[in-house]
């Protein structure tokens, strides 16, 4: 499996981790602590196989979005 993700800046990572802690403390979800060293991120695509044409298309679409 191949995944295209977007990394978050330090401030956004800390905000997400704060939400994760709150969910855990309030017994709403421990999902984020089930994997060691889980990092906050955005998943743009999850692919079973890599087709360079698909990657090019995804890249072009992401470039358009980033210009908004």
Secondary structure, 3 states (H helix, E strand, C coil): CEEEEEECCHHHHHHHHHHHHHHHHCCCCCHHHCCCCCCCEEEEEEECCCCHHHHHHHHHHHHHHHCC
